[in-house]
Amino acid sequence: MTGKLSSKPVYDLEERTFIFAKDVRLFVKTLPYSIANEKDGRQLIKASGSVGANYREANESLSKRDFLMRVKISRKEAKESGYWLRLIHETNSINNKEALKLHKESIELKKILSSIIEKSK
């Protein structure tokens, strides 16, 4: 499945986290070059990819404890992604709606993952 976050919602969380990581990479490519954008973009790319990678690992876990640990890591990475997106948005003079959409998606993913953690306890 392909598409931007602005298209109809994706309910498969593995696919949704993949789209988030992909859209982050496409967004980072549009940033003007600066040392700050390069460093922040790398951090953002790592965190956004880790959201989905850890969620997939959780789905393959062998125990409830391992599942919870992986989902907590995924939630932490979603929160970190939001941090980097906000920082990039607020330190660039461009008015970028894509940064705001991605920031909103990182918050939504964090909330979904928090709900999964609470229901799994």
ROZA-13238 format. One record per atom (N, C-alpha, C, O): residue in one letter; z, y, x. Coordinates in steps of 0.1 Angstrom, whole numbers, padded with zeros to 4 digits, always signed. Example, Ala and Ser with C-alpha at 12.3 -4.5 7.8 and 13.67 -1.06 7.14 Angstrom:
BEGIN
A+0078-0057+0132 A+0078-0045+0123 A+0078-0033+0132 A+0085-0033+0142 S+0071-0022+0128 S+0071-0011+0137 S+0079+0000+0129 S+0080+0011+0134 
This chain:
BEGIN
M+0000-0012+0008 M+0000+0000+0000 M+0000+0012+0009 M+0007+0013+0019 T-0008+0022+0005 T-0008+0034+0013 T-0006+0046+0003 T-0006+0044-0009 G-0003+0057+0009 G-0001+0069+0000 G+0010+0077+0005 G+0019+0073+0013 K+0010+0090+0001 K+0020+0099+0004 K+0032+0098-0005 K+0032+0091-0015 L+0043+0103-0001 L+0055+0103-0009 L+0054+0110-0022 L+0061+0108-0031 S+0044+0120-0023 S+0042+0127-0035 S+0035+0119-0046 S+0035+0123-0057 S+0029+0108-0042 S+0023+0099-0052 S+0034+0092-0060 S+0046+0095-0058 K+0030+0083-0069 K+0040+0077-0078 K+0050+0069-0069 K+0047+0065-0058 P+0062+0068-0075 P+0074+0063-0067 P+0071+0048-0063 P+0065+0040-0070 V+0076+0044-0052 V+0075+0031-0047 V+0089+0025-0049 V+0099+0030-0044 Y+0090+0013-0056 Y+0103+0007-0059 Y+0106-0004-0049 Y+0118-0008-0048 D+0097-0009-0041 D+0100-0019-0031 D+0105-0011-0019 D+0098-0003-0012 L+0118-0013-0016 L+0124-0005-0005 L+0118-0008+0008 L+0118+0001+0017 E+0114-0020+0011 E+0108-0022+0024 E+0095-0014+0025 E+0092-0008+0036 E+0087-0013+0015 E+0075-0006+0015 E+0078+0009+0016 E+0071+0017+0023 R+0088+0013+0008 R+0092+0028+0008 R+0096+0032+0021 R+0093+0043+0025 T+0104+0024+0028 T+0109+0028+0042 T+0097+0028+0052 T+0097+0037+0061 F+0088+0019+0050 F+0076+0020+0058 F+0068+0032+0056 F+0064+0039+0066 I+0066+0036+0044 I+0058+0048+0040 I+0065+0061+0046 I+0059+0070+0051 F+0079+0061+0045 F+0087+0072+0051 F+0084+0073+0066 F+0081+0084+0071 A+0085+0062+0073 A+0083+0062+0088 A+0069+0066+0091 A+0066+0074+0100 K+0059+0061+0083 K+0045+0065+0086 K+0043+0080+0083 K+0036+0087+0091 D+0048+0085+0072 D+0046+0099+0069 D+0053+0108+0079 D+0048+0119+0082 V+0065+0104+0084 V+0071+0111+0095 V+0062+0112+0107 V+0061+0123+0113 R+0056+0102+0111 R+0047+0102+0123 R+0035+0111+0120 R+0031+0119+0129 L+0030+0111+0108 L+0019+0120+0105 L+0023+0134+0106 L+0016+0143+0110 F+0035+0137+0100 F+0041+0150+0101 F+0043+0155+0115 F+0039+0167+0118 V+0049+0147+0123 V+0052+0151+0137 V+0039+0155+0144 V+0039+0164+0153 K+0028+0148+0141 K+0015+0151+0148 K+0010+0165+0144 K+0002+0171+0152 T+0015+0171+0133 T+0010+0184+0129 T+0019+0196+0135 T+0015+0208+0134 L+0030+0193+0142 L+0038+0203+0147 L+0032+0210+0159 L+0025+0203+0167 P+0034+0223+0160 P+0029+0230+0172 P+0037+0225+0184 P+0048+0221+0184 Y+0030+0224+0196 Y+0036+0219+0208 Y+0047+0229+0213 Y+0044+0241+0214 S+0058+0223+0215 S+0069+0230+0223 S+0078+0219+0228 S+0078+0208+0223 I+0086+0222+0238 I+0095+0212+0244 I+0105+0208+0233 I+0108+0196+0232 A+0110+0217+0225 A+0119+0213+0215 A+0113+0204+0204 A+0119+0194+0200 N+0101+0208+0200 N+0094+0199+0190 N+0091+0185+0196 N+0092+0175+0188 E+0087+0185+0208 E+0085+0172+0214 E+0097+0163+0214 E+0097+0151+0210 K+0108+0169+0219 K+0121+0161+0220 K+0126+0158+0206 K+0130+0146+0203 D+0126+0168+0197 D+0131+0165+0183 D+0122+0155+0176 D+0127+0147+0168 G+0109+0157+0178 G+0100+0148+0172 G+0102+0133+0176 G+0101+0124+0168 R+0105+0131+0189 R+0107+0118+0194 R+0120+0112+0187 R+0120+0100+0183 Q+0130+0120+0186 Q+0143+0115+0179 Q+0140+0112+0165 Q+0145+0102+0160 L+0132+0120+0158 L+0129+0118+0144 L+0121+0106+0142 L+0124+0098+0133 I+0111+0103+0151 I+0103+0091+0150 I+0111+0079+0152 I+0110+0069+0144 K+0120+0079+0161 K+0129+0067+0164 K+0138+0065+0152 K+0139+0053+0147 A+0144+0075+0146 A+0154+0073+0135 A+0146+0069+0123 A+0151+0060+0116 S+0135+0075+0120 S+0128+0071+0107 S+0123+0057+0108 S+0123+0050+0098 G+0118+0052+0119 G+0114+0039+0120 G+0125+0029+0119 G+0123+0018+0114 S+0137+0033+0124 S+0148+0024+0124 S+0154+0022+0110 S+0160+0012+0107 V+0151+0031+0101 V+0156+0029+0087 V+0150+0016+0081 V+0157+0008+0077 G+0137+0015+0082 G+0130+0004+0076 G+0132-0009+0085 G+0133-0020+0079 A+0132-0007+0098 A+0134-0019+0106 A+0147-0026+0104 A+0148-0038+0103 N+0158-0018+0103 N+0171-0023+0100 N+0172-0029+0086 N+0179-0039+0084 Y+0166-0022+0077 Y+0166-0028+0063 Y+0159-0041+0062 Y+0164-0050+0055 R+0148-0043+0069 R+0142-0056+0070 R+0151-0067+0076 R+0152-0078+0072 E+0157-0062+0087 E+0167-0072+0094 E+0178-0076+0084 E+0182-0087+0084 A+0182-0066+0076 A+0193-0069+0066 A+0188-0080+0057 A+0196-0089+0053 N+0176-0079+0053 N+0170-0089+0043 N+0169-0103+0049 N+0167-0112+0042 E+0169-0104+0062 E+0168-0116+0069 E+0181-0121+0075 E+0182-0131+0082 S+0192-0114+0071 S+0205-0117+0077 S+0210-0131+0073 S+0206-0136+0063 L+0219-0136+0081 L+0224-0149+0079 L+0238-0149+0072 L+0243-0159+0067 S+0244-0137+0071 S+0257-0136+0065 S+0258-0123+0058 S+0250-0113+0060 K+0268-0122+0049 K+0270-0110+0041 K+0274-0099+0051 K+0271-0087+0049 R+0283-0102+0061 R+0287-0093+0070 R+0276-0087+0078 R+0275-0074+0080 D+0267-0095+0083 D+0255-0090+0090 D+0246-0082+0081 D+0241-0071+0085 F+0244-0086+0068 F+0237-0078+0059 F+0242-0064+0058 F+0235-0054+0059 L+0256-0063+0055 L+0262-0050+0054 L+0261-0041+0066 L+0258-0029+0066 M+0262-0048+0078 M+0261-0040+0090 M+0247-0034+0092 M+0246-0022+0095 R+0237-0042+0089 R+0223-0037+0090 R+0220-0026+0080 R+0213-0016+0084 V+0225-0028+0068 V+0222-0017+0058 V+0230-0004+0062 V+0225+0007+0060 K+0242-0006+0067 K+0249+0006+0072 K+0242+0013+0083 K+0241+0025+0084 I+0236+0006+0092 I+0228+0011+0103 I+0216+0019+0097 I+0212+0030+0101 S+0209+0012+0088 S+0198+0018+0081 S+0201+0031+0074 S+0194+0041+0075 R+0213+0032+0068 R+0218+0044+0061 R+0220+0055+0072 R+0217+0066+0070 K+0227+0051+0083 K+0230+0060+0094 K+0217+0066+0099 K+0216+0078+0102 E+0206+0058+0100 E+0194+0063+0106 E+0187+0072+0095 E+0180+0082+0099 A+0188+0069+0083 A+0183+0078+0072 A+0189+0092+0073 A+0183+0102+0072 K+0203+0092+0075 K+0210+0104+0076 K+0206+0112+0089 K+0204+0124+0088 E+0204+0105+0100 E+0199+0111+0112 E+0185+0117+0110 E+0182+0128+0115 S+0177+0110+0103 S+0163+0115+0101 S+0164+0128+0094 S+0156+0137+0097 G+0172+0129+0084 G+0174+0141+0076 G+0178+0153+0085 G+0174+0164+0084 Y+0187+0150+0095 Y+0192+0160+0105 Y+0180+0165+0113 Y+0178+0177+0114 W+0172+0156+0118 W+0161+0161+0127 W+0150+0168+0119 W+0145+0178+0123 L+0148+0163+0106 L+0138+0170+0098 L+0143+0185+0095 L+0135+0194+0095 R+0156+0186+0091 R+0161+0199+0089 R+0160+0208+0101 R+0156+0220+0100 L+0164+0203+0113 L+0163+0211+0125 L+0149+0215+0128 L+0147+0227+0132 I+0140+0206+0127 I+0125+0209+0130 I+0121+0220+0120 I+0114+0230+0124 H+0124+0218+0107 H+0120+0228+0097 H+0125+0242+0100 H+0118+0252+0099 E+0138+0242+0103 E+0145+0255+0105 E+0142+0262+0118 E+0145+0274+0120 T+0136+0255+0128 T+0133+0261+0141 T+0118+0263+0143 T+0114+0267+0154 N+0110+0261+0133 N+0096+0264+0134 N+0093+0275+0123 N+0098+0275+0112 S+0084+0284+0127 S+0081+0295+0118 S+0072+0292+0107 S+0069+0300+0098 I+0066+0280+0108 I+0057+0275+0097 I+0065+0272+0085 I+0076+0266+0085 N+0059+0275+0073 N+0065+0271+0060 N+0059+0257+0057 N+0048+0257+0051 N+0066+0247+0060 N+0061+0233+0058 N+0067+0226+0047 N+0078+0221+0048 K+0059+0224+0036 K+0064+0217+0024 K+0066+0202+0027 K+0075+0196+0021 E+0058+0197+0037 E+0059+0183+0040 E+0073+0180+0046 E+0079+0170+0044 A+0078+0189+0055 A+0091+0187+0061 A+0102+0187+0050 A+0111+0178+0051 L+0101+0195+0040 L+0110+0195+0029 L+0110+0183+0021 L+0120+0177+0017 K+0097+0178+0018 K+0096+0165+0011 K+0102+0154+0018 K+0109+0145+0012 L+0099+0153+0031 L+0105+0142+0040 L+0120+0143+0040 L+0127+0133+0040 H+0125+0155+0041 H+0140+0157+0041 H+0146+0152+0028 H+0156+0145+0028 K+0139+0155+0017 K+0144+0150+0004 K+0144+0135+0004 K+0153+0128-0001 E+0133+0129+0009 E+0132+0114+0009 E+0143+0108+0018 E+0148+0098+0014 S+0146+0114+0029 S+0157+0109+0037 S+0170+0109+0030 S+0178+0099+0031 I+0172+0119+0022 I+0185+0119+0014 I+0185+0109+0003 I+0195+0102+0001 E+0173+0107-0003 E+0172+0097-0014 E+0174+0083-0008 E+0181+0075-0014 L+0168+0080+0004 L+0170+0067+0010 L+0184+0065+0014 L+0190+0054+0012 K+0191+0075+0019 K+0205+0074+0022 K+0213+0070+0010 K+0222+0062+0010 K+0210+0077-0001 K+0217+0074-0014 K+0215+0060-0019 K+0224+0053-0023 I+0202+0055-0018 I+0199+0042-0022 I+0206+0031-0014 I+0212+0022-0019 L+0206+0034+0000 L+0213+0025+0009 L+0228+0025+0007 L+0235+0014+0008 S+0234+0036+0004 S+0248+0037+0001 S+0251+0029-0012 S+0262+0022-0012 S+0243+0030-0022 S+0245+0022-0034 S+0244+0007-0031 S+0252-0001-0037 I+0235+0003-0023 I+0234-0011-0019 I+0247-0016-0012 I+0252-0027-0015 I+0252-0007-0004 I+0264-0011+0004 I+0276-0012-0006 I+0283-0022-0005 E+0277-0003-0015 E+0288-0003-0025 E+0287-0016-0034 E+0297-0022-0037 K+0275-0019-0038 K+0273-0031-0047 K+0275-0044-0040 K+0277-0054-0046 S+0274-0044-0027 S+0275-0056-0019 S+0289-0059-0014 S+0291-0070-0009 K+0298-0050-0016 K+0312-0052-0011 K+0319-0062-0020 K+0331-0065-0017 
